[in-house]
C-alpha cells in the first residue's frame, strides 16, 4: 500500500512539472520578446532562478535538519546532472553556432565556482569558502543586470517595440509564468519526497540519494524547461537557463545553507573524491570546446552522457 501511494505521488509530481514547464517557457519567451531582453539573459536570470528553487529549498531544509551530505550532494549533484544529462540532451538535439561573448563570462564563472569548491572543500562549506562563492554570485548578478540594461537600450533581440503590450496580455502572461513556476516547484517537491522515501525503503544511503535521486529530481525543472525550449526552438533560453542555474546552485545555495544552518557544512570524503571533481569535469567538457570553436557540437553531448553515466555507476557502486 505504501509503495502504491508513493508511486501515485511520484506520477503527480511528473505531471505538474511537465505542464508547469510548458507554461513557464512560453511566458519567459514572451517576456523576452516584449521587453527586448535577449533570451540568453532571460534564461540565465528569471528562468534559472525559478527552476533553481527546488534545489535551494531541498538543500536548506536538509542543512537545517542536519542532513549535510544531502544538502551538499544535492547542490553539487544537480550541477553534474544539469550538465551531464540535461545540457547533453540539449546539445545532441540542437548543436548550434554561438556568439562567444554571450557565453564566455557565464562559462568562466561556472568553472571558477566548481574549482573553488574542489580546492576548498576539505575545510567544509563555511565562511572562508562562502565568501569567494558569493563574490562569483555578485559578479554574475551584476553582469546580467548590466547586460539587460544594455540590451534594452539597444532594442534587444527584436529591435524597438512598435507598440506596448496590452495590460490584459501582461497580466495573463504574469499569471501563466507564476502558475508554471509554482507547478514546477511543487511537482519537483512531490517527486523528490516520494522518490527519496522509496529509496530509503530500499536501504539506499543519504549521500547516494542526494547526488542521484534528489539531484536529478530537483533538476527536473531544468530538464523540462530544456526539452520544452528544444521543441520550441529556443536554444539560447535552454543553455542560458542551464548555465545560470548551475552558477546559482554553486554560489548561492551552498553559502545560504551554511548561513541558515549556522555552522560549516562538512564535505564527506566521498564527495571530495568523486562528486566535486566530476562536477568540474563535466563543466569543462560542456563549455571549454564551445568557447574555443564558437559552437556546441554533438560529440560534446555524447561525451557528457558517457561521463555522467560513469559517474552514476561509480557513485552507486562505491
PAGUMI-129209 format. One record per residue: residue in three letters; x, y, z of N, C-alpha, C in turn. Coordinates in pm, whole numbers, padded with zeros to 5 digits. Atoms other than C-alpha are relative to their C-alpha. Example, Ala and Ser with C-alpha at 12.3 -4.5 7.8 and 13.67 -1.06 7.14 Angstrom:
PAGUMI-129209
(atom ALA,(00089,-00119,00000),(01230,-00450,00780),(00090,00120,00000))
(atom SER,(-00082,-00119,-00006),(01367,-00106,00714),(-00077,00109,00073))
This chain:
PAGUMI-129209
(atom UNK,(00083,-00121,00000),(00000,00000,00000),(00087,00127,00000))
(atom UNK,(-00088,-00116,-00009),(00283,00239,00090),(00070,00026,-00133))
(atom UNK,(-00065,-00016,00130),(00461,00174,-00239),(-00096,00058,-00104))
(atom UNK,(00100,-00050,00095),(00139,00239,-00436),(-00026,00149,00021))
(atom UNK,(00023,-00142,-00030),(00078,00572,-00260),(00117,00085,-00045))
(atom UNK,(-00119,-00074,00042),(00436,00686,-00318),(00009,00007,-00153))
(atom UNK,(00001,00001,00146),(00404,00584,-00684),(-00097,00102,-00057))
(atom UNK,(00099,-00099,00045),(00092,00799,-00724),(00052,00142,00020))
(atom UNK,(-00058,-00133,-00026),(00267,01098,-00566),(00111,00030,-00101))
(atom UNK,(-00106,-00014,00100),(00565,01042,-00797),(-00058,00040,-00135))
(atom UNK,(00064,-00030,00127),(00335,01044,-01102),(-00061,00140,-00002))
(atom UNK,(00057,-00135,-00010),(00155,01359,-00982),(00110,00106,-00015))
(atom UNK,(-00111,-00093,00012),(00492,01532,-00950),(00046,00016,-00144))
(atom UNK,(-00040,-00006,00140),(00587,01445,-01308),(-00100,00081,-00082))
(atom UNK,(00103,-00072,00076),(00253,01575,-01443),(00009,00151,00027))
(atom UNK,(-00011,-00142,-00034),(00290,01906,-01256),(00123,00063,-00064))
(atom UNK,(-00124,-00052,00057),(00648,01950,-01375),(-00011,00019,-00151))
(atom UNK,(00010,-00007,00146),(00571,01877,-01741),(-00090,00116,-00042))
(atom UNK,(00093,-00106,00039),(00269,02110,-01764),(00051,00137,00044))
(atom UNK,(-00054,-00127,-00048),(00427,02379,-01550),(00116,00049,-00084))
(atom UNK,(-00113,-00038,00084),(00743,02373,-01763),(-00044,00058,-00133))
(atom UNK,(00052,-00051,00127),(00538,02429,-02078),(-00048,00144,00015))
(atom UNK,(00047,-00137,-00026),(00366,02738,-01934),(00117,00093,00028))
(atom UNK,(-00113,-00081,-00045),(00691,02859,-01786),(00083,00052,-00117))
(atom UNK,(-00084,-00040,00115),(00892,02862,-02111),(-00077,00093,-00092))
(atom UNK,(00081,-00089,00083),(00605,03017,-02306),(00002,00143,00054))
(atom UNK,(00005,-00133,-00062),(00577,03305,-02060),(00137,00066,-00001))
(atom UNK,(-00135,-00056,00001),(00956,03351,-02036),(00038,00051,-00138))
(atom UNK,(-00028,-00044,00137),(00986,03371,-02415),(-00076,00128,-00032))
(atom UNK,(00080,-00121,00022),(00706,03629,-02424),(00062,00120,00070))
(atom UNK,(-00066,-00108,-00076),(00881,03837,-02155),(00121,00051,-00078))
(atom UNK,(-00120,-00040,00075),(01200,03834,-02362),(-00037,00081,-00123))
(atom UNK,(00038,-00067,00125),(01019,03939,-02679),(-00054,00141,00024))
(atom UNK,(00062,-00132,-00021),(00818,04229,-02535),(00092,00097,00072))
(atom UNK,(-00090,-00088,-00074),(01096,04361,-02311),(00124,00037,-00080))
(atom UNK,(-00122,-00024,00077),(01374,04340,-02569),(00123,-00059,00063))
(atom UNK,(-00114,00064,-00065),(01596,04145,-02328),(00033,-00128,-00076))
(atom UNK,(-00035,00122,00071),(01792,03871,-02507),(-00044,-00124,00076))
(atom UNK,(00048,00122,-00063),(01657,03520,-02441),(00107,-00067,00085))
(atom UNK,(-00108,00057,-00080),(02001,03413,-02316),(-00002,00056,00141))
(atom UNK,(00001,-00065,-00132),(01978,03666,-02031),(-00125,-00038,00078))
(atom UNK,(00123,00044,-00066),(01615,03576,-01955),(00019,-00141,00054))
(atom UNK,(-00024,00136,-00043),(01719,03212,-01938),(00095,-00008,00118))
(atom UNK,(-00102,00004,-00105),(02019,03286,-01716),(-00045,00069,00128))
(atom UNK,(00044,-00072,-00120),(01824,03503,-01470),(-00137,-00047,00045))
(atom UNK,(00136,00030,-00044),(01444,03471,-01447),(-00027,-00149,00001))
(atom UNK,(00030,00143,00011),(01415,03112,-01569),(00088,-00081,00094))
(atom UNK,(-00090,00080,-00083),(01725,02979,-01392),(-00026,00018,00148))
(atom UNK,(00029,-00023,-00142),(01634,03142,-01060),(-00123,-00079,00043))
(atom UNK,(00122,00072,-00035),(01284,02994,-01063),(00021,-00151,-00003))
(atom UNK,(-00020,00145,00008),(01399,02647,-01174),(00102,-00049,00102))
(atom UNK,(-00095,00038,-00104),(01669,02653,-00904),(-00067,-00008,00138))
(atom UNK,(00068,00000,-00129),(01413,02695,-00626),(-00009,-00139,00064))
(atom UNK,(00003,00132,-00065),(01372,02317,-00572),(00131,-00036,00066))
(atom UNK,(-00130,00029,-00061),(01747,02274,-00515),(00022,00083,00125))
(atom UNK,(-00018,-00089,-00115),(01751,02574,-00282),(-00081,-00049,00119))
(atom UNK,(00086,00044,-00109),(01457,02451,-00076),(00047,-00132,00059))
(atom UNK,(-00043,00131,-00049),(01583,02093,-00054),(00130,00010,00079))
(atom UNK,(-00129,-00011,-00069),(01940,02189,00042),(-00013,00074,00132))
(atom UNK,(00017,-00077,-00123),(01834,02447,00300),(-00073,-00085,00104))
(atom UNK,(00074,00085,-00095),(01581,02210,00459),(00088,-00114,00050))
(atom UNK,(-00089,00110,-00041),(01837,01927,00460),(00106,00050,00098))
(atom UNK,(-00102,-00056,-00088),(02101,02153,00620),(-00055,00029,00139))
(atom UNK,(00060,-00033,-00131),(01867,02272,00895),(-00037,-00126,00079))
(atom UNK,(00033,00127,-00066),(01774,01908,00969),(00124,-00083,00030))
(atom UNK,(-00124,00070,-00028),(02141,01812,00996),(00040,-00101,-00104))
(atom UNK,(-00033,00096,00107),(02143,01610,00672),(00098,00067,-00098))
(atom UNK,(-00096,-00080,00076),(02460,01779,00546),(00043,-00071,-00128))
(atom UNK,(-00038,00072,00122),(02550,01504,00297),(-00101,00023,-00110))
(atom UNK,(00104,-00023,00100),(02216,01554,00124),(00002,00145,-00047))
(atom UNK,(-00002,-00142,00036),(02246,01936,00133),(00110,00029,-00101))
(atom UNK,(-00113,-00022,00091),(02590,01941,-00032),(-00015,-00085,-00126))
(atom UNK,(00014,00091,00114),(02523,01639,-00254),(-00106,00046,-00097))
(atom UNK,(00107,-00048,00088),(02201,01789,-00388),(00047,00116,-00087))
(atom UNK,(-00044,-00118,00075),(02359,02121,-00489),(00104,-00038,-00106))
(atom UNK,(-00107,00039,00094),(02672,01968,-00647),(-00051,-00102,-00100))
(atom UNK,(00054,00102,00089),(02488,01667,-00788),(-00094,00058,-00104))
(atom UNK,(00090,-00064,00096),(02232,01895,-00951),(00077,00064,-00114))
(atom UNK,(-00083,-00059,00106),(02507,02079,-01140),(00050,-00109,-00094))
(atom UNK,(-00049,00111,00082),(02652,01748,-01259),(-00112,-00055,-00087))
(atom UNK,(00114,00049,00078),(02305,01631,-01367),(-00042,00101,-00107))
(atom UNK,(00036,-00104,00098),(02230,01964,-01537),(00089,-00006,-00123))
(atom UNK,(-00095,00001,00110),(02544,01936,-01748),(00009,-00137,-00066))
(atom UNK,(-00024,00132,00053),(02595,01563,-01786),(-00122,-00065,-00061))
(atom UNK,(00123,00059,00051),(02232,01482,-01858),(-00081,00100,-00082))
(atom UNK,(00094,-00093,00061),(02026,01790,-01940),(00064,00080,-00114))
(atom UNK,(-00066,-00075,00106),(02274,02004,-02133),(00045,-00095,-00112))
(atom UNK,(-00036,00099,00101),(02389,01687,-02309),(-00115,-00023,-00097))
(atom UNK,(00119,00018,00085),(02034,01633,-02437),(-00019,00120,-00092))
(atom UNK,(00017,-00122,00078),(02015,01996,-02548),(00100,00009,-00115))
(atom UNK,(-00105,-00009,00103),(02347,01981,-02737),(-00021,-00105,-00109))
(atom UNK,(00021,00106,00098),(02267,01648,-02904),(-00117,00034,-00092))
(atom UNK,(00118,-00033,00080),(01925,01772,-03019),(00018,00128,-00082))
(atom UNK,(-00018,-00128,00068),(02035,02125,-03113),(00144,00048,00006))
(atom UNK,(-00137,-00053,00006),(02407,02161,-03189),(-00002,00131,-00080))
(atom UNK,(00015,-00131,00065),(02432,02531,-03272),(00128,00081,00008))
(atom UNK,(-00104,-00100,-00008),(02677,02805,-03351),(-00039,00102,00106))
(atom UNK,(00029,-00097,-00105),(02707,03062,-03073),(00087,00123,-00018))
(atom UNK,(-00083,-00119,-00010),(02831,03413,-03018),(00076,-00013,00131))
(atom UNK,(-00083,00032,-00116),(03121,03350,-02782),(-00018,00100,00115))
(atom UNK,(00012,-00102,-00103),(03074,03680,-02598),(-00121,-00018,00090))
(atom UNK,(00121,00021,-00081),(02726,03577,-02478),(00021,-00104,00109))
(atom UNK,(-00015,00113,-00089),(02854,03266,-02303),(00130,-00001,00080))
(atom UNK,(-00134,00012,-00057),(03217,03332,-02209),(00002,00026,00151))
(atom UNK,(-00007,-00034,-00142),(03172,03506,-01872),(-00076,-00101,00084))
(atom UNK,(00078,00098,-00077),(02898,03268,-01755),(00073,-00133,00010))
(atom UNK,(-00076,00125,-00001),(03112,02970,-01852),(00118,00009,00097))
(atom UNK,(-00114,-00020,-00090),(03415,03111,-01669),(-00045,00000,00145))
(atom UNK,(00050,-00006,-00138),(03209,03186,-01357),(-00041,-00138,00050))
(atom UNK,(00041,00134,-00041),(03062,02836,-01351),(00121,-00088,00030))
(atom UNK,(-00120,00080,-00023),(03403,02671,-01386),(00077,00050,00121))
(atom UNK,(-00069,-00056,-00115),(03552,02909,-01130),(-00065,-00045,00131))
(atom UNK,(00071,00044,-00120),(03284,02819,-00875),(00029,-00147,00028))
(atom UNK,(-00031,00142,-00018),(03345,02447,-00934),(00143,-00018,00051))
(atom UNK,(-00140,00010,-00042),(03722,02495,-00899),(00019,00045,00144))
(atom UNK,(-00008,-00047,-00139),(03679,02692,-00575),(-00046,-00109,00096))
(atom UNK,(00051,00107,-00086),(03474,02406,-00429),(00099,-00117,00006))
(atom UNK,(-00097,00110,00002),(03726,02141,-00539),(00122,00037,00084))
(atom UNK,(-00120,-00046,-00071),(04013,02348,-00396),(-00025,00014,00151))
(atom UNK,(00022,-00032,-00141),(03849,02444,-00065),(-00091,-00094,00075))
(atom UNK,(00103,00084,-00062),(03618,02152,00011),(00048,-00072,00125))
(atom UNK,(-00049,00075,-00116),(03845,01990,00271),(-00039,00065,00131))
(atom UNK,(00040,-00069,-00122),(03754,02256,00524),(-00150,00014,00015))
(atom UNK,(00144,-00012,-00006),(03383,02224,00454),(-00047,00132,-00060))
(atom UNK,(00057,-00124,00053),(03148,02496,00332),(-00032,00091,00118))
(atom UNK,(00017,-00098,-00107),(03192,02775,00585),(00023,00140,-00053))
(atom UNK,(-00019,-00140,00041),(03270,03147,00580),(00112,00015,-00101))
(atom UNK,(-00116,-00015,00088),(03611,03109,00414),(-00032,-00044,-00143))
(atom UNK,(00036,00046,00134),(03461,02917,00121),(-00120,00075,-00056))
(atom UNK,(00122,-00070,00045),(03132,03108,00109),(00032,00136,-00061))
(atom UNK,(-00030,-00135,00049),(03296,03448,00051),(00037,00002,-00148))
(atom UNK,(-00028,-00001,00145),(03455,03368,-00289),(-00119,-00047,-00083))
(atom UNK,(00118,00045,00074),(03139,03183,-00394),(-00102,00112,-00013))
(atom UNK,(00092,-00113,00004),(02922,03482,-00303),(00054,00112,-00090))
(atom UNK,(-00061,-00098,00091),(03170,03705,-00489),(-00030,-00034,-00145))
(atom UNK,(00034,00045,00136),(03115,03498,-00805),(-00147,00026,-00028))
(atom UNK,(00144,-00025,00015),(02739,03523,-00750),(-00027,00149,-00025))
(atom UNK,(00017,-00144,00017),(02768,03904,-00721),(00040,00043,-00141))
(atom UNK,(-00045,-00032,00136),(02964,03926,-01048),(-00103,-00047,-00102))
(atom UNK,(00102,00055,00089),(02706,03704,-01220),(-00125,00088,-00003))
(atom UNK,(00120,-00084,-00009),(02415,03915,-01097),(00023,00136,-00063))
(atom UNK,(-00031,-00132,00055),(02583,04245,-01185),(00007,-00004,-00153))
(atom UNK,(-00016,00009,00145),(02673,04130,-01536),(-00134,-00021,-00069))
(atom UNK,(00131,00022,00060),(02319,04010,-01605),(-00083,00128,00000))
(atom UNK,(00074,-00127,-00007),(02167,04338,-01488),(00055,00099,-00103))
(atom UNK,(-00063,-00090,00096),(02419,04534,-01695),(-00033,-00041,-00144))
(atom UNK,(00032,00048,00133),(02358,04315,-01998),(-00145,00026,-00039))
(atom UNK,(00142,-00025,00027),(01980,04351,-01968),(-00023,00148,-00031))
(atom UNK,(00016,-00144,00025),(02004,04730,-01945),(00056,00039,-00136))
(atom UNK,(-00063,-00032,00129),(02238,04746,-02244),(-00087,-00050,-00116))
(atom UNK,(00085,00056,00105),(02011,04518,-02449),(-00128,00081,-00020))
(atom UNK,(00124,-00078,00011),(01701,04721,-02370),(00024,00136,-00063))
(atom UNK,(-00032,-00128,00062),(01874,05046,-02467),(00022,-00016,-00151))
(atom UNK,(-00028,00024,00142),(01976,04888,-02798),(-00118,-00060,-00075))
(atom UNK,(00117,00056,00066),(01632,04749,-02870),(-00014,-00148,00013))
(atom UNK,(00014,00142,-00028),(01701,04390,-02758),(00010,-00087,-00124))
(atom UNK,(-00007,00099,00108),(01656,04086,-02980),(-00077,00044,-00124))
(atom UNK,(00089,-00026,00112),(01382,04230,-03198),(-00006,00147,-00041))
(atom UNK,(00005,-00142,00030),(01460,04599,-03213),(-00104,00069,00085))
(atom UNK,(00095,-00073,-00082),(01246,04876,-03056),(-00142,-00051,-00022))
(atom UNK,(00138,00046,00009),(00892,04771,-02979),(-00084,00099,-00080))
(atom UNK,(00086,-00086,00080),(00637,04903,-03227),(-00121,00047,00081))
(atom UNK,(00112,-00039,-00084),(00363,04907,-02966),(00012,-00069,00135))
(atom UNK,(-00006,00057,-00134),(00327,04847,-02595),(-00101,-00113,00012))
(atom UNK,(00097,00108,-00017),(00165,04518,-02494),(-00117,00046,00086))
(atom UNK,(00118,-00036,-00078),(-00185,04543,-02355),(00013,-00050,00142))
(atom UNK,(-00008,00037,-00141),(-00229,04530,-01978),(-00056,-00140,00023))
(atom UNK,(00062,00131,-00016),(-00453,04226,-02014),(00098,-00111,-00038))
(atom UNK,(-00098,00100,00044),(-00180,04039,-02205),(00113,-00014,00102))
(atom UNK,(-00105,00002,-00102),(00082,04136,-01946),(-00047,-00077,00123))
(atom UNK,(00056,00067,-00117),(-00143,04020,-01661),(-00010,-00151,-00024))
(atom UNK,(00017,00141,00033),(-00220,03690,-01837),(00134,-00073,00000))
(atom UNK,(-00131,00065,00008),(00148,03613,-01906),(00067,-00009,00137))
(atom UNK,(-00054,00005,-00136),(00248,03702,-01549),(-00063,-00113,00080))
(atom UNK,(00069,00109,-00068),(-00017,03464,-01416),(00050,-00134,-00052))
(atom UNK,(-00048,00124,00061),(00097,03196,-01661),(00141,-00035,00049))
(atom UNK,(-00137,00018,-00048),(00460,03245,-01558),(00000,-00047,00145))
(atom UNK,(00005,00033,-00143),(00375,03232,-01185),(-00056,-00140,00024))
(atom UNK,(00060,00132,-00016),(00149,02927,-01215),(00095,-00109,-00051))
(atom UNK,(-00095,00097,00052),(00406,02750,-01430),(00114,-00025,00097))
(atom UNK,(-00109,00014,-00096),(00685,02819,-01180),(-00047,-00075,00124))
(atom UNK,(00053,00067,-00119),(00466,02712,-00887),(-00023,-00149,-00024))
(atom UNK,(00025,00141,00033),(00364,02389,-01063),(00131,-00078,-00010))
(atom UNK,(-00130,00066,00012),(00727,02307,-01144),(00060,-00026,00138))
(atom UNK,(-00058,00014,-00135),(00842,02368,-00785),(-00077,-00104,00081))
(atom UNK,(00081,00096,-00075),(00550,02176,-00631),(00019,-00141,-00053))
(atom UNK,(-00019,00132,00059),(00589,01891,-00877),(00134,-00060,00037))
(atom UNK,(-00134,00049,-00036),(00963,01865,-00807),(00003,-00043,00147))
(atom UNK,(00004,00032,-00143),(00894,01866,-00431),(-00069,-00134,00023))
(atom UNK,(00072,00127,-00014),(00639,01585,-00459),(00083,-00117,-00054))
(atom UNK,(-00078,00106,00061),(00865,01385,-00688),(00120,-00038,00086))
(atom UNK,(-00119,00027,-00081),(01174,01421,-00469),(-00039,-00071,00130))
(atom UNK,(00043,00062,-00126),(00987,01336,-00147),(-00037,-00146,-00021))
(atom UNK,(00044,00138,00024),(00829,01025,-00297),(00117,-00088,-00042))
(atom UNK,(-00115,00079,00044),(01149,00911,-00471),(00096,-00028,00115))
(atom UNK,(-00089,00018,-00115),(01355,00964,-00155),(-00057,-00104,00096))
(atom UNK,(00064,00098,-00089),(01102,00768,00052),(00013,-00141,-00056))
(atom UNK,(-00016,00131,00063),(01112,00482,-00197),(00144,-00050,00012))
(atom UNK,(-00141,00039,-00010),(01493,00486,-00192),(00034,-00044,00143))
(atom UNK,(-00028,00036,-00139),(01503,00477,00188),(-00059,-00137,00034))
(atom UNK,(00060,00132,-00023),(01266,00180,00192),(00090,-00111,-00057))
(atom UNK,(-00090,00098,00062),(01521,00008,-00033),(00138,-00002,00067))
(atom UNK,(-00125,00000,-00075),(01806,00093,00210),(00116,00072,-00067))
(atom UNK,(-00106,-00075,00068),(02000,00345,-00005),(00053,00110,00093))
(atom UNK,(-00061,-00097,-00090),(02246,00579,00173),(-00040,00143,-00033))
(atom UNK,(00040,-00140,00015),(02182,00953,00225),(00080,00071,-00109))
(atom UNK,(-00081,-00068,00101),(02475,01065,00007),(-00042,-00042,-00141))
(atom UNK,(00041,00047,00132),(02369,00847,-00287),(-00135,00057,-00038))
(atom UNK,(00130,-00062,00025),(02013,00975,-00251),(00020,00146,-00043))
(atom UNK,(-00021,-00142,00028),(02146,01333,-00254),(00055,00026,-00138))
(atom UNK,(-00067,-00030,00128),(02368,01312,-00563),(-00068,-00066,-00120))
(atom UNK,(00068,00065,00112),(02138,01091,-00771),(-00148,00034,-00003))
(atom UNK,(00146,-00017,00006),(01766,01077,-00694),(-00041,00144,00029))
(atom UNK,(00039,-00136,-00035),(01736,01413,-00519),(00055,00100,-00100))
(atom UNK,(-00061,-00092,00096),(01979,01588,-00756),(-00072,-00001,-00133))
(atom UNK,(00071,00009,00127),(01808,01459,-01068),(-00144,00050,00017))
(atom UNK,(00137,-00045,-00024),(01465,01521,-00915),(-00012,00150,00004))
(atom UNK,(00006,-00145,-00007),(01538,01882,-00831),(00049,00066,-00128))
(atom UNK,(-00042,-00052,00130),(01696,01923,-01176),(-00107,-00021,-00107))
(atom UNK,(00105,00023,00098),(01376,01812,-01348),(-00059,00130,-00057))
(atom UNK,(00045,-00126,00061),(01259,02176,-01384),(00090,00044,-00114))
(atom UNK,(-00091,-00035,00108),(01573,02245,-01588),(-00015,-00095,-00118))
(atom UNK,(00018,00097,00108),(01518,01923,-01785),(-00125,00030,-00081))
(atom UNK,(00125,-00028,00070),(01157,02005,-01865),(00010,00132,-00076))
(atom UNK,(-00019,-00129,00067),(01247,02367,-01945),(00086,-00017,-00125))
(atom UNK,(-00088,00023,00114),(01526,02245,-02174),(-00073,-00073,-00112))
(atom UNK,(00072,00076,00102),(01309,01988,-02354),(-00106,00088,-00067))
(atom UNK,(00101,-00088,00055),(01030,02242,-02394),(00063,00105,-00090))
(atom UNK,(-00070,-00100,00081),(01279,02501,-02521),(00049,-00060,-00131))
(atom UNK,(-00043,00068,00122),(01414,02245,-02771),(-00116,-00012,-00098))
(atom UNK,(00118,00015,00084),(01064,02174,-02902),(-00039,00134,-00062))
(atom UNK,(00039,-00132,00046),(01002,02548,-02934),(00114,00075,-00068))
(atom UNK,(-00116,-00057,00070),(01345,02609,-03096),(00056,00122,00073))
(atom UNK,(-00054,-00110,-00081),(01464,02833,-02810),(00130,-00046,00065))
(atom UNK,(-00124,00056,-00052),(01821,02704,-02775),(00072,00094,00095))
(atom UNK,(-00067,-00097,-00088),(01956,03026,-02618),(-00063,00000,00138))
(atom UNK,(00070,00005,-00128),(01689,03009,-02348),(00041,-00125,00076))
(atom UNK,(-00035,00127,-00063),(01780,02644,-02279),(00140,00005,00060))
(atom UNK,(-00138,-00002,-00049),(02158,02688,-02248),(00018,00108,00106))
(atom UNK,(-00010,-00106,-00099),(02124,03018,-02064),(-00058,-00043,00133))
(atom UNK,(00061,00049,-00123),(01894,02853,-01811),(00092,-00096,00072))
(atom UNK,(-00087,00099,-00062),(02136,02566,-01751),(00123,00066,00064))
(atom UNK,(-00117,-00068,-00055),(02443,02789,-01707),(-00036,00084,00122))
(atom UNK,(00042,-00083,-00111),(02256,03031,-01485),(-00038,-00082,00122))
(atom UNK,(00041,00087,-00112),(02105,02752,-01272),(00123,-00061,00068))
(atom UNK,(-00120,00060,-00059),(02449,02594,-01223),(00076,00101,00085))
(atom UNK,(-00069,-00103,-00078),(02607,02920,-01109),(-00075,00026,00131))
(atom UNK,(00079,-00021,-00120),(02321,02973,-00865),(00012,-00119,00096))
(atom UNK,(-00014,00119,-00084),(02347,02613,-00738),(00129,00006,00082))
(atom UNK,(-00131,00004,-00065),(02716,02653,-00658),(00029,00123,00086))
(atom UNK,(-00040,-00123,-00068),(02738,03015,-00545),(-00105,00057,00095))
(atom UNK,(00104,-00052,-00088),(02405,03078,-00372),(-00051,-00105,00098))
(atom UNK,(00063,00102,-00084),(02263,02751,-00239),(00090,-00046,00114))
(atom UNK,(-00088,00050,-00105),(02567,02623,-00051),(00030,00104,00107))
(atom UNK,(-00020,-00102,-00105),(02655,02954,00124),(-00126,00026,00082))
(atom UNK,(00125,-00022,-00073),(02287,03008,00214),(-00030,-00116,00095))
(atom UNK,(00023,00117,-00086),(02258,02654,00350),(00089,00006,00124))
(atom UNK,(-00092,-00012,-00114),(02567,02710,00567),(-00043,00112,00094))
(atom UNK,(00041,-00115,-00082),(02440,03050,00685),(-00124,-00032,00082))
(atom UNK,(00125,00029,-00069),(02090,02928,00772),(00018,-00109,00106))
(atom UNK,(-00024,00107,-00098),(02217,02615,00946),(00085,00049,00117))
(atom UNK,(-00081,-00057,-00107),(02456,02833,01149),(00129,-00074,00027))
(atom UNK,(-00124,00074,-00020),(02752,02603,01102),(00064,-00032,-00135))
(atom UNK,(-00068,00044,00122),(03013,02491,00850),(-00057,-00134,-00044))
(atom UNK,(00051,00126,00052),(02874,02221,00625),(00118,-00090,-00038))
(atom UNK,(-00112,00088,00034),(03125,01934,00624),(-00023,-00069,-00133))
(atom UNK,(00006,00071,00128),(03203,01774,00289),(00061,-00138,00020))
(atom UNK,(-00048,00136,-00024),(03236,01396,00305),(00118,-00033,-00092))
(atom UNK,(-00116,00042,00081),(03547,01223,00174),(-00044,-00049,-00137))
(atom UNK,(00049,00051,00128),(03339,01055,-00097),(-00038,00114,-00093))
(atom UNK,(00036,-00116,00082),(03203,01390,-00217),(00125,00071,-00051))
(atom UNK,(-00124,-00068,00040),(03551,01545,-00219),(00076,-00080,-00105))
(atom UNK,(-00076,00086,00090),(03694,01246,-00407),(-00072,-00025,-00133))
(atom UNK,(00075,00039,00120),(03413,01179,-00657),(-00090,00112,-00052))
(atom UNK,(00105,-00091,00046),(03130,01435,-00667),(00054,00132,-00053))
(atom UNK,(-00050,-00131,00040),(03321,01763,-00686),(00090,-00006,-00124))
(atom UNK,(-00077,00012,00125),(03583,01651,-00943),(-00088,-00033,-00121))
(atom UNK,(00090,00032,00111),(03302,01504,-01156),(-00074,00124,-00047))
(atom UNK,(00068,-00126,00032),(03120,01838,-01140),(00090,00089,-00085))
(atom UNK,(-00095,-00083,00075),(03432,02022,-01262),(00029,-00060,-00137))
(atom UNK,(-00031,00066,00127),(03500,01764,-01534),(-00112,00021,-00102))
(atom UNK,(00109,-00017,00097),(03154,01779,-01694),(-00015,00147,-00039))
(atom UNK,(00003,-00142,00033),(03167,02159,-01673),(00102,00035,-00106))
(atom UNK,(-00105,-00026,00099),(03493,02163,-01866),(-00038,-00055,-00137))
(atom UNK,(00041,00060,00127),(03358,01927,-02133),(-00113,00081,-00064))
(atom UNK,(00118,-00070,00051),(03038,02131,-02166),(00033,00135,-00063))
(atom UNK,(-00017,-00139,00046),(03185,02478,-02216),(00134,00031,-00066))
(atom UNK,(-00131,-00039,00055),(03558,02482,-02300),(00008,-00019,-00152))
(atom UNK,(-00003,00013,00147),(03529,02333,-02654),(-00087,00103,-00071))
(atom UNK,(00090,-00098,00062),(03237,02564,-02728),(00061,00139,00002))
(atom UNK,(-00064,-00131,-00007),(03434,02868,-02613),(00116,00011,-00099))
(atom UNK,(-00113,-00002,00094),(03726,02769,-02837),(-00047,00001,-00146))
(atom UNK,(00045,00014,00139),(03523,02689,-03151),(-00126,00077,-00032))
(atom UNK,(00124,-00077,00018),(03213,02909,-03100),(-00113,-00088,-00051))
(atom UNK,(00107,00091,00043),(02988,02605,-03144),(-00015,-00114,00100))
(atom UNK,(00029,00120,-00077),(02819,02337,-02936),(-00016,-00115,-00100))
(atom UNK,(00000,00111,00094),(02876,02001,-03106),(-00057,-00127,00064))
(atom UNK,(00064,00121,-00050),(02701,01665,-03076),(00095,-00088,00081))
(atom UNK,(-00093,00087,-00071),(03018,01487,-02963),(00012,00044,00145))
(atom UNK,(-00003,-00046,-00138),(03016,01710,-02653),(-00115,-00061,00080))
(atom UNK,(00115,00058,-00068),(02668,01592,-02565),(00020,-00149,00027))
(atom UNK,(-00025,00142,-00018),(02765,01228,-02617),(00106,-00024,00107))
(atom UNK,(-00104,00012,-00102),(03080,01275,-02408),(-00055,00029,00139))
(atom UNK,(00061,-00033,-00129),(02878,01438,-02129),(-00086,-00115,00052))
(atom UNK,(00083,00114,-00041),(02629,01149,-02125),(00087,-00117,00047))
(atom UNK,(-00088,00111,-00036),(02915,00897,-02112),(00064,00024,00137))
(atom UNK,(-00063,-00033,-00128),(03090,01076,-01825),(-00102,-00006,00113))
(atom UNK,(00103,00002,-00103),(02765,01121,-01635),(-00042,-00143,00034))
(atom UNK,(00033,00139,-00023),(02677,00754,-01680),(00106,-00069,00085))
(atom UNK,(-00109,00055,-00078),(03020,00656,-01548),(-00001,00050,00142))
(atom UNK,(00005,-00060,-00134),(02982,00894,-01254),(-00110,-00065,00084))
(atom UNK,(00110,00062,-00074),(02643,00750,-01154),(00034,-00144,00038))
(atom UNK,(-00039,00138,-00027),(02777,00395,-01183),(00103,-00007,00113))
(atom UNK,(-00104,-00003,-00103),(03084,00482,-00973),(-00059,00036,00135))
(atom UNK,(00061,-00044,-00125),(02870,00658,-00713),(-00082,-00112,00065))
(atom UNK,(00088,00105,-00055),(02622,00374,-00674),(00077,-00126,00040))
(atom UNK,(-00077,00120,-00033),(02894,00109,-00659),(00105,00027,00106))
(atom UNK,(-00104,-00034,-00098),(03122,00299,-00418),(-00039,-00046,00140))
